């Protein structure tokens, strides 16, 4: 059982490393400019924090 757990931990660490590498590749190096346009179109990158606070304050 310990060997299986060690293998799972190693797989999880490798998966996290690949996730970080691909996030850097996509967002910081601007690999796909269309990805930035899509995220701006969807409103994911907008700063809507002030509107959220105004909603909770009842304005």
Secondary structure, DSSP 8 states (H G I E B T S, - for coil): -HHHHHHHHHHHHHHHHHHHHHHIIIIIS-S-HHHHHHHHHHTSSS--HHHHHHHHHT-
